[in-house]
Amino acid sequence: MSSSTGNPDLDLYPSATGAALKFAEAHSNVKDAPLTLYGGWFCPFVQRVWITLHLKSIPHQYVEINPYHKSADFLARNPRGLIPTLAVNDPKYAGVSTSNTNGTNTKEMVLYESNIVAEYLDTLYPEPQLLSSDAYLRAREKIWIDFASTKIVPAFYRFLQHTPSKPYSLDSARSEFLAHLKTFVREMHSRGPFFDGPNISMVDIAVIPWAERVFLLDHYKGGSGVGQEEEKGDREVWERFWAWAEAVSQNESVKATMSEREKYIQAYKRYAEDTTGSEVGKATRTGRGLP
C-alpha cells in the first residue's frame, strides 16, 4: 500500500512483531521508570540499546517512534529527531539545562547516539560488564566499536542502497563490505565465540544488528557474499565469523529484540530502492558520514 502523502516511509509497519513485540509491550506502560527509550522497532541503532537493556534487565519504559513522522513532543526532547533517544528521569539532574530542553530546567535529561547510550547504560548498570575495566583493553574495544560505526555500517548501507545509477558498482560495494567485515573478524579472540572471548561485549553489540540483517542483502542485492570467498584463502576467517554469528543469533537478548524477517524486508525495501527519507539513507545517498 502506498502512502497518501507520496512518502513511502510513512507506510512503515507501526510496531515490532514476534519476540521484539513481547519485549516492547512488557515495557510500554512502565510507570515511574528511571529511563525512557524512544525507539523504532526496525532500527539497528535502536537494537544496540535494546540488546543492552535486555542483557542487563534494566527497568525502563519503551516508546515507539516513527522516525519519519516525529511528534512535537519527541522533537522537544531531541531536536535532531534521532533514534534511539534515552530520557534520564533522575532528580539529581534537576536544574541542569541543555540544548535538548531549550534551556529550560528539567529533571528529564536526554541522551542519544546508540554507542554513547549503550556505554552510559553499561556504566550505570555494570552487571554484566560489557566494556572492560582494564584501561588498555577498554581502549582497544573502543577502537573496534568505532571501526564498526565508521567502516562496517556505512559499507552495509552503500551496498543495500546501490542502484544502477550509482557511481560505484554493486560488486565494489559488496567487496567493500566484505573487506571490512573480514578485518573485524580477524581481530576476534581465537577461542571466542564472541569478539573478546566467551562473553558478549559492547564490541559485539556494535555490529550485531547489521549482522542480523545480512539476509536483506541476500534478498535485495543478489547475495551478500558473506562466507563465499573460501577459495581465496579466507576459510579460517569465515569459519570464525560463522562461529560468532551462531553465538550471536542464539543469544537471548538478540533473539528478544528481533522482529519477524518479513517485516524487515518490507521496511528496508525503500533502502534497497534508495528512496528512503531517513537520515542514514540521505547521508549514504550524498556520500556523507552517518548522522
Secondary structure as UniProt FT lines:
FT   TURN            4..5
FT   HELIX           8..11
FT   HELIX           18..26
FT   TURN            27..29
FT   TURN            31..32
FT   STRAND          35..39
FT   TURN            41..42
FT   HELIX           44..56
FT   STRAND          61..64
FT   TURN            67..68
FT   HELIX           72..77
FT   TURN            79..80
FT   STRAND          85..89
FT   HELIX           91..93
FT   TURN            94..95
FT   HELIX           99..101
FT   TURN            102..103
FT   STRAND          108..112
FT   HELIX           114..124
FT   HELIX           135..147
FT   HELIX           148..152
FT   HELIX           153..160
FT   TURN            164..165
FT   HELIX           170..186
FT   TURN            195..196
FT   HELIX           202..211
FT   TURN            212..213
FT   HELIX           214..221
FT   TURN            226..227
FT   HELIX           230..232
FT   TURN            233..234
FT   HELIX           235..250
FT   HELIX           252..255
FT   TURN            256..257
FT   HELIX           261..267
FT   HELIX           269..272
FT   TURN            273..274
FT   HELIX           279..286
//
